[in-house]
């Protein structure tokens, strides 16, 4: 879990017997699904992740007859459904086509939550949307990911009538941004929840 507040946010938003759909983009742990089911008996849980993770969830679904667990292999399937709540658990920064994904998600979702996401403020026009960094804290594996301009990132949602209902510094990691502070006005590792008005 990249945000320990997520369950509390859901409990404030939904009653335990509410029927709602939850899309977990990048979800990796069956424990999270089980905790959701413990708190929300009528939740319909959708998972989108890499094929290797999806296969594990598919096996668990069949083994334990989890009827309300739905595994999505193709991201296009996400755009053809409506979701009450979408959770991007510290993963949107790894999508090359993140803008295309978000512009579609705002059209078919009521609430969208991001955890463990790097947002910055900058007056440099070259940095008006994002920049790409090399992630080296998982050596020998190297990943490339986006850092997002906060104003541009939030505008994707605010222009589609979403409000920010929760915003907080992420408490699961202590990211060192010293290399970037000279070039940026501010930079932070954040959790944020947008909900449609």
Secondary structure, DSSP 8 states (H G I E B T S, - for coil): ---TTHHHHHHHHS-TT-EEEEEEET---HHHHHHHHHH-TEEEEEEE--HHHHHHHHHHHHHHT-TTEEEE-SHHHHHTS-EEEEEEES-GGG-TTHHHHHHHHHHHEEEEEEEEEEEEE---GGGSSEEEEEE-TTTTS-EEEEEEEHHHHHHHHHTTTEEEEEEEE--S-----TTTTTT-SEEEEEEEEEEE-
